[in-house]
Amino acid sequence: MKILTAAQIHELDLYTQEVEGITSLELMERAANAFVAWFTKHTSFQKEVWVFCGRGNNGGDGLAIARLLINRGYKVKSFILKTGAPTPDCAANLDRLTQLGAVASIVQAEDIPNIPKHVLIVDALLGSGLNREVTGIYATVIDRINASDAVVYAVDVPSGLYSDYPAKHSSIITADHTITFQAPKLMLFLADHEAYTGSWHVVDISMKLEGTADLLSEYYYTDAAVVHSMIRKRPVFSHKGTFGKVLLIAGSKGMMGAATLAARAILRSGAGLLCVHIPSSGVDIVQTLIPEAILSIDPNTEVVTELPETEEFSAVGIGVGLGEHPYTADVLEELLVSSIHPLVIDASALNILAIHPHWTTHIPPNSILTPHPKELERLAGIKLQNSWERLHKAIELAKKMQVIIVLKGAYTAVVMPTGAVHFNSTGNSGMATAGSGDVLTGIITSLLAQGYTPEEAAKIGVFAHGYAGDAAARIHSKPGMIASDIIDHLSAFFLEFE
């Protein structure tokens, strides 16, 4: 699914109106009904609702929402800012709402009511088309709402937050929930904006998405439909060689747990054969915990010092629990120089690359690098101040090195060598636990070995990882989840998507 700019969403609005033969006011009514359907399902009928509206189309949404809630029996108070002429659709909905009762006007700060903490606030002051700093009475109303203890529901986007790039001013609604129309906006995916968006929810307003076919975007959303389209059926006449042979170079003394997590994830994700190259001190651990794996034993007791033969393997993953010993760094360099097929590079291997940045020129094209934010900073060689900078540095590095960068975190961003970004739709905060990244490396490496393209392996792998994490959270809770639980619930993904 494409993530569209505010201007492109406006184009899609017009396309939908033209194809369906409806007016913009009718489309606004559809959006208001979708918001109200979600709102009434998730809030108490006993609560009083205060709706704050601007003079644009977002305000028109809010006025329609207020009317629909009144018709459903909610106790509603409506406020509209008097700052210039309303848009035609906003004016039409103001007339409709006025017929049901008075709408209070806010002209100056003295007109803003004291907001009790027991009310529910619907924020419909400013919409996704905002492109300038919020000042004046709008900023004052936003600040008053933020200062209250009331629960806030934002219509489409929190007022003051830009859709397409970070806002640099201070007057932005801090919503508890953002109910956005048809598709998520780019700014919902940035960690720095969680304080403004709260939990966000997409409601379908039946826009004609075929109208996006000719709209260019560098940002996408990987949802279940996208993954279903990529998953392949396993042939009936298969054998273990059909599904690839993986080499995992991992582990060091005291860090064999990471190797076992990645190895288990590889096997649980469908790879036919797995060989794990580890230092000799880890033999009993891996042999006991993962009897299905073949072992390649390094002569060194504590760290990996030799590169095994790689030609027979369908995919190679390196880095989890590996450590950064100079001998191990030599192994990574040898692997990079000798490999012609894409690799999966994680953890210690990324840190080694940060120490030896000139080695990045040897990384095979379309290899998959899986850094968390701090590892990305080390690769970049600079401190990155916020999630917007991190995302754009990942884009820069992916294009420069011609690799896929999986920037881990909420809505993990899979950045392609072209610079296109695919945000993930699965996962939860319980996955912020030791070993979770090792599991992801195993899943992606397994899919790569099974013949998925690097792009597919990265997108499916991230989605499957999050899907299994969501399944695990339903059983173990988010605080109670550990990385092994993610592996144990990978079956939930394959049962649903295979």
Buried (B, 14 or more C-beta within 10 A) or exposed (E): BBBBBBEBBBBBBEBBBEEBEEEBBEBBBBBBBBBBBBBBEEBEEEEEBBBBBBBBBBBBBBBBBBBBBBEEEBEBBBBBBEEEEBBEBBBBBBEBBBEEEEBEEBEEEEBBEEBEEEBBBBBBBBBBBBEEEBEEBBBBBBBBBBEBEBBBBBBBBBBBBBBBEBBEEEBBBBBBBBBBBBBBBBBBBBBBBBEBBBEBBBBEBEBBBEBBEEBEBBBBBBBEEBBEEBBEEEEEEEEEEEBBBBBBBBBBBEBBBBBBBBBBBBBBBBBBBBBBBBBBBBBEBBEEBBEEBEBBBBEBEBBBBBBBEBEEBBBBBBBBBBBBBEBBBBBBBBBBEEBEBBBBBBBBBBBBBBEEEEBBEBBBEBBBBBBBBEBBBBBBEEEBEEBBBBBBBBBBBBBEBBBBBBBBBBBBBBBBBEEBBBBBBBBBEBBBBEBBBBBBBBBBBBBBBBBBBBBBBBBBBBBBBBBBBBBBBEEBEBEEBBBBBBBBBBEBBBEBBE
